[in-house]
Structure formats: C-alpha cells, structure tokens
Amino acid sequence: MTSPPLLEVRDLTVRYPARGRRTPPVLAVDQVSFTVRQGETLALVGGSGSGKSSIAAAVLMLRRPESGSVRFDGQELTGLDERALRRLRPALQPVFQDPYGSLSPRLRVHDTIAEPLRVHGRWDPLTGPARVRELLDLVRLDGSLARRRPHELSGGQCQRVGIARALACDPRLLVLDEPVSALDPSVRAGIVNLLADLRDELGLSQLFIAHDLALVRHVARHQVAVLHHGRIVETGPADRLWDAPGHPYTRELLAAARLTA
Ligand SMILES: Nc1ncnc2c1ncn2[C@@H]1O[C@H](COP(=O)(O)OP(=O)(O)OP(=O)(O)O)[C@@H](O)[C@H]1O
C-alpha cells in the first residue's frame, strides 16, 4: 500500500534576477513537480547547475519560488509569512553538504544539538541532556564526543552531529543537500546506511539530493528523479534507471557513475 504524500511540489519555478544589464535572469528550476511520501526517500539527481540546491532552498522556503506550489502535510507553504514558517520549520529540516561549514566552530557538540531545542522553546534543563545523549545514540556517536568542538571531529562525525541537530525537534522530512559529497569515500557508506536506518526506524521522509547515480542507487529504493537544466527529465526506481535509462541525460549520468564506480 502506498503511504500518503507528505511533500507535494507542483510546477515549481525558481528564477534568479538579472545581475546588472549584462547578465540576464537565470531560470534555475522550470516547472518541477514531485512527491515525497511518508517514510520514503525521493532522490533528486543531476549534474552541476541542474537546479538541485535551488529546489532544496525553495522547498525549505529559504528562497521563495517565482511560482508553483509546495504543500507540506497538506499545507501550502508558498503563501505563509515568516512567523507561520517558523512554527513549521522543526518538522522540515535541512542537512547541508559541508559538514564543518554547517556547524558553528565555537559550539561544543552538546550545544550544537541542543540549539534547535532552545531556539524552538523545547529545551528542558531536566530532560535536555538525556535527549542530547539519545540523539547522539541515534546517529551512532559515542556520548563522550559531546564536549568536543567541530575541529576535534572527523568529517563523518561532523555530518552525524549535523544529522542529530536536524533530528532534535522530531522532524517529519529531511532535506539532504548532497550530504555525503564532501566526505571521504570510505565514510560515505556509513552515512548513507545511517540515513536509511533513520528512515526505517523513525518513518522519516527524505528528499535526498545528489549528483551521483551510483550513490542514489543505494539511497532511494523508492523513487529517483533526474534533473537536467532545471527540469525533471526522467523518474523511476533507481534499479530501473540503472539497468534501462530512458533519457539521454540519464545515460550520461550512468556512464559517469560507472566510470567512478
Ligand atoms: N544566487 C544566484 N544568483 C544567480 N544565479 C544562481 C544563483 N544560485 C544559483 N544560480 C544559478 O542557477 C542554476 C542552478 O543552480 P543550483 O545551485 O540550484 O544547481 P545545483 O544543481 O545545485 O548545482 P551544484 O551541484 O553545482 O551546486 C545555475 O545556473 C546557477 O548558476
């Protein structure tokens, strides 16, 4: 049985304004539609400049789209003001590519993970520390790391801290913008497996953005959308795209993936 849609994106269009007279506006995302269902992962895969990050920013309402609809749990986000969005943000959490850059260098791991609870008024001094330990446990990090700062952690450990921070307020959807691209290949599989476990254990929906079709094959047993020049050119289960790519651009991605595999 298919689960209900949690995120429904319809005809999403993102355009960046002209920078001066000589640079025309950029149509980064052109009428893109997709659905992420409860407890499922949708992978968006495409090359550099295909519009992946612009879609992530629009879904998270960090950049308002020019047109189109973004419905989250039945609620249209595009018309909401900042106050209404702030109430929704705990349920809709980002994880970014650069594990060091996305953590504050001054904060210890404990405070990084506690921060969203504090910001959203959910920090309880009695139960908070145990919640931080629970979150470290969820991302398979030893509790002894709680006192460290980012420069005392590996890239993989930093990304796990970023995921723990995203999980702190019990989100329903993670928007993962190239979450393993900056990591050493030897630690990528660990993060990919962790995300799959979190999806299955917590029923957590995920929009997983990547440029590598080989990686996506391990991530999204459910559905993959191939993005090219701001448009979705093909969708299907990862194994089907791998074995029988229909669109010439998917074949290009496949050839690149096979070269590096
Ligand atoms: N702030 C901006 N102003 C103008 N153009 C932009 C801006 N951000 C992105 N673009 C352009 O929009 C298009 C899509 O960019 P986007 O970053 O969304 O793609 P991407 O698939 O995430 O690329 P990459 O993998 O290289 O990060 C590109 O042509 C890019 O140059």
The ligand as an ORCA input file, in Angstrom:
! r2SCAN-3c Opt
* xyz 0 1
  N      22.074     33.291     -6.271
  C      22.086     33.030     -7.567
  N      22.052     34.024     -8.481
  C      22.056     33.773     -9.815
  N      22.091     32.532    -10.332
  C      22.138     31.494     -9.474
  C      22.146     31.684     -8.056
  N      22.201     30.454     -7.447
  C      22.229     29.553     -8.450
  N      22.187     30.165     -9.657
  C      22.179     29.509    -10.989
  O      21.027     28.676    -11.032
  C      21.333     27.450    -11.712
  C      21.052     26.282    -10.763
  O      21.953     26.383     -9.669
  P      21.869     25.365     -8.436
  O      22.925     25.786     -7.458
  O      20.490     25.252     -7.952
  O      22.290     23.989     -9.126
  P      22.920     22.678     -8.490
  O      22.376     21.540     -9.277
  O      22.676     22.655     -7.012
  O      24.450     22.865     -8.805
  P      25.733     22.394     -7.949
  O      25.665     20.892     -7.866
  O      26.894     22.884     -8.780
  O      25.627     23.075     -6.611
  C      22.784     27.559    -12.135
  O      22.816     28.031    -13.467
  C      23.366     28.588    -11.199
  O      24.447     29.291    -11.801
*
